[in-house]
Each structure stands twice: as C-alpha cells, then as structure tokens.
Amino acid sequence: MSDLDEFMKIRLDALDAAGLRRSLRRVTGAQGPRVEMDGREVLNFCSNNYLGLAGDSRLVQAALDSMKEGGFGSGASRLVCGSMAAHRRLERVIADFKGTEAGLLFSSGYMANIGIISSLFGKDDLVFSDRLNHASIVDGIRLSGAKARRYPHCDMDALEGMLRDRSGACRRAIITDSVFSMDGDLAPLDRLVELARRYDCVLMIDEAHALGVFGESGKGLAEHFGVGDKVDIQMGTLSKAAGAFGAYCCGSRTLIDFLVNQARSFIYTTAMPPSVAAAGAKAIEIMAQDKPVRVKLWENTRYMLARCKAIGFDTGASRSPVIPLIIRDSEKAAVFSQRLLDKGIFIGAIRPPTVPPGTARLRLTVMAGHAREELDFVLKHLEEIGHELCLL
Ligand SMILES: *Cc1c(COP(=O)(O)O)cnc(C)c1O
C-alpha cells in the first residue's frame, strides 16, 4: 500500500469506528416525493426540492428550448465570452422578483458564498457569524481572512453584546442563514436589521432554504419579515425549492459591479450552461405564480411538525419544512435511518461535523407533493422505530 493509500485508509477507519463514515446512496429516476432506490420506490423525505420543481416538466421544457437555441455549454467564464442571453435574463428575473437593482449568478451556493464574502471583506474587517451558519459561509469567512466572531445561534442579546465593542476593525458585517439548513428554524431578521443599523454593520443573508417557501410571493424570509429593502446582500440558491441549479446574489448595482470585478469564484470559472439558467428563470416564474403549491407545502409542514412533536420527538425550534428529529447519538441516528429505509422511507441521518457534536439527527424535509396518507405512513414508522430504539 502506498503512503497516500495508508493515510486515507487510517482516516476512513477512524470515521468508521466513530460511526461517522459516509457513503453515497444510489437514486435512479427523477427527484420527487418518491424516488427509486436499488430498484424499488421509496418515499423521499430528505430532499430540498420542497415544491417538486426538480422533476417538473416545465423546467425540463425550458431547458430543452434553451438548448435548441443556445446549445449546451457556455464556452468560457462570463467575463471572457460566456455571458449569454439566458444568464442575463435570469439575473433580470431574479432582481425583479426580489425588488433589487441588480442580481448576479454564481454556479452554486457554495461558490456564491465564498466569492461574495472573500471579495468584500479582508483582514482588517470583522464578521459576525451565527454559530450554525452553513459551511459555505464559514469557508467564505475563512478565505476572506477577516476576523470572525461566531455568536450563539440566533441569540440577539449575545450578538448585541459583541457589537458594542467597537474597538479595532474598520468595517463590520453580520452574516446569517435566514432559514437554517439543518434545524429549520428562522433567523430573527427584524432584530438583525435593527442591530445592523444601530451598530453600522453590513447585513448579508443566505436564503437558500427560504426562496419559494417563505413570504407571500415566495421571495424568502426577508419578504416574510418585510425587510427586503433593508438587507444589503441577499444571497440564495436555485438548487433547492427552485428545483434547478446555481445561485444568485441580489443587491445594489454597485454591489453587483463590484462582484463581477472582484469575486474570484465568479471570475475564474466557466459560466453555467444556459439551459440551467433558463430552467432557473422558469422556476422563479412558477414560484411567483403558483401560490397553491406553497399553501400545500405549508399544510404538510404544519401537520408533520405538530405530529412529530406530539409523538415525542425533539424537533428543536423548527418552523419550516426542514424538520430535525434530534436523536443526539450518531450511531442511533444511522440505525434509525436504515430501519426507515427498510420500510421504504428515505430520511437521511445527519451527523457531525455537519451538525455540532452530540446533536446527530434525522433531517426530515416535507414536500408539497406528499400525500396525507404518506405523511401518516411515515409518522407511524417513526413512532414504532422511535420506541424500538428507546428514543421516545
Ligand atoms: C445548500 C446551501 C448552500 C449551498 O448551495 P449549493 O447551491 O448547494 O452549493 C449555501 N447555503 C445554505 C444555507 C445552504 O443550505
């Protein structure tokens, strides 16, 4: 065995021993409320495809139309020669939807966060970051070289205490997920806007799990709180409720011009295929118009959340279609997930380091397309297995 193989094997064995080794599950066919796994259909309760758009024929058609007209690849980075009609159109659609001056596409949410944060902030700056922020925000701050202050999750008093100390840094920013990806709880955007104002901070929010889900017209949690015009930087992804791929940043024209010139994850990468952008634009259009599907998502969400609590699960502070069933023990969470799969129910176990140590969980996500009988079927098995594993 080579040294490299040996190094990797030791690491993997250690993960195995800790019950933390991960592997890929093979899914075939399109994403939907049900997916095919190893030749059989299972109920899918772990995707971020909340509205079911990932398998929607209207997105497929938009992509096909775009490919017929504009081919498949984009040929280069946007700044070289890859800035195609579909990209510009989607940026206009998103900016209009969000009510901002301008928008910019990135190839993924991960790339958006590292690009935005590392270009805007540097070693003289101070960034306040919620302790449960997504890894891409954490990595963006790290890459920026800014001094990071992680505040206790959604604790506005603690954050204010930290903000009072104005010594040192020249510029300051607060960055938060709006809906937290592993907990499904909500950042108090009203208070964050107030604190950012009072203490002269830039405010950036990541709406990955809020777009299409929150707000009267699905614009996100900023719309829900009525603070869209008070957030400096609104970032979000097209890969979750939008069912497509890629991400955006919305804000002032100056912000977008700055990012085009400075964000390395925008500059040094090939533009997304135009068909992907066309599907994203179709998704935004559907989201803006199709209120009934959002209403259905919320009916399912409220029902599932209430029933999981009633059965005795710890769902944390979830108030969204992301419902954690907090098991704590990583091995038990993995066993729980496997037993559910044996019953034809797919709910992944989320373990450290994706979540803090001692908070392993099943991350159950609800979709608009789940039927009531399917929810009841899952609840029945959650309760049974929960008892078997002495968790209730
Ligand atoms: C999923 C997610 C991202 C990353 O988006 P991708 O498009 O999947 O790279 C960023 N932030 C949050 C909060 C997320 O949940």
The ligand as an SDF file (V2000), in Angstrom:
LIG
                    3D

 15 15  0  0  0  0  0  0  0  0999 V2000
  -27.3370   24.3200    0.2390 C   0  0  0  0  0  0  0  0  0  0  0  0
  -26.8430   25.5880    0.8500 C   0  0  0  0  0  0  0  0  0  0  0  0
  -25.8220   26.3200    0.2500 C   0  0  0  0  0  0  0  0  0  0  0  0
  -25.0660   25.8000   -0.9380 C   0  0  0  0  0  0  0  0  0  0  0  0
  -25.8130   25.8850   -2.0890 O   0  0  0  0  0  0  0  0  0  0  0  0
  -25.4650   24.9340   -3.3300 P   0  0  0  0  0  0  0  0  0  0  0  0
  -26.1340   25.5640   -4.4660 O   0  0  0  0  0  0  0  0  0  0  0  0
  -25.9840   23.5870   -2.9860 O   0  0  0  0  0  0  0  0  0  0  0  0
  -23.9600   24.9460   -3.4500 O   0  0  0  0  0  0  0  0  0  0  0  0
  -25.4910   27.5220    0.8120 C   0  0  0  0  0  0  0  0  0  0  0  0
  -26.1070   27.9780    1.9170 N   0  0  0  0  0  0  0  0  0  0  0  0
  -27.0660   27.2840    2.5370 C   0  0  0  0  0  0  0  0  0  0  0  0
  -27.7120   27.8320    3.7570 C   0  0  0  0  0  0  0  0  0  0  0  0
  -27.4530   26.0470    2.0330 C   0  0  0  0  0  0  0  0  0  0  0  0
  -28.3840   25.3350    2.6460 O   0  0  0  0  0  0  0  0  0  0  0  0
  1  2  1  0
  2  3  1  0
  2 14  2  0
  3  4  1  0
  3 10  2  0
  4  5  1  0
  5  6  1  0
  6  7  2  0
  6  8  1  0
  6  9  1  0
 10 11  1  0
 11 12  2  0
 12 13  1  0
 12 14  1  0
 14 15  1  0
M  END
$$$$
